[in-house]
């Protein structure tokens, strides 16, 4: 686990917003508070750190530098699965 990648994901407001949206879609009550409590568990999902670090290491001037909004870094399916796993 690359802790620096986890910290960057945890600080990404756009990724946090996507996690909140997935929590709301999953019917989790008070999704903003749920994300505040469970954010680190979600960003610690196995494999996310490698995906994030790969995007950081391969960022080009033509790519959106806001990695949290990029579905090619952490996909919506990844977010949905991580939210479901953290909500058990």
C-alpha positions in Angstrom: 0.0 0.0 0.0 1.4 3.4 -1.0 0.4 5.7 1.8 1.2 8.8 -0.2 -1.2 7.8 -2.9 -3.8 7.1 -0.2 -3.3 10.6 1.3 -3.7 12.2 -2.1 -6.9 10.3 -2.7 -8.2 11.2 0.7 -7.5 14.9 -0.1 -9.2 14.8 -3.5 -12.5 16.6 -3.2 -13.7 15.3 -6.6 -13.0 11.7 -5.6 -14.7 12.3 -2.2 -17.7 13.7 -4.1 -17.9 10.6 -6.3 -17.7 8.4 -3.2 -20.5 10.4 -1.7 -22.6 10.1 -4.8 -22.1 6.3 -4.8 -23.1 6.1 -1.1 -26.3 8.1 -1.8 -27.1 5.8 -4.8 -26.6 2.8 -2.6 -29.2 4.2 -0.2 -26.8 4.9 2.6 -28.4 7.3 5.1 -26.6 10.7 5.4 -24.0 9.9 2.8 -21.8 13.0 3.6 -21.4 11.8 7.2 -20.9 8.2 6.1 -18.0 9.3 3.8 -16.5 11.3 6.5 -16.4 8.2 8.7 -15.4 5.7 6.0 -13.3 7.7 3.6 -10.0 6.1 4.6 -11.4 2.6 4.5 -12.6 3.3 0.9 -9.3 4.8 -0.4 -7.5 1.9 1.2 -9.3 -0.4 -1.2 -6.7 -2.9 -2.6 -5.3 -1.7 -5.9 -6.5 1.9 -5.7 -3.1 3.2 -4.6 -1.4 1.6 -7.6 -4.0 3.0 -10.1 -3.6 6.5 -8.5 0.2 6.4 -8.5 0.2 5.2 -12.1 -1.9 8.2 -13.1 0.4 10.5 -11.1 3.5 9.0 -12.7 2.1 9.2 -16.2 0.3 12.5 -16.2 0.6 14.4 -19.4 -0.3 18.0 -20.3 -3.3 16.7 -22.3 -4.8 14.8 -19.3 -7.0 16.3 -16.7 -4.8 16.8 -13.6 -7.8 16.3 -11.3 -7.3 12.6 -10.9 -10.3 12.3 -8.6 -12.7 13.1 -11.4 -11.1 10.8 -13.9 -13.0 7.6 -14.4 -9.9 6.1 -16.1 -8.0 6.3 -12.8 -10.6 5.1 -10.4 -13.7 3.9 -12.2 -17.3 4.4 -11.1 -17.5 0.6 -10.8 -14.5 0.7 -8.5 -16.2 3.4 -6.4 -19.5 1.5 -6.2 -17.7 -1.8 -5.2 -15.6 0.0 -2.5 -18.6 1.7 -1.0 -20.5 -1.6 -0.9 -17.6 -3.3 0.8 -17.1 -0.5 3.3 -20.8 -0.5 4.2 -20.9 -4.1 5.4 
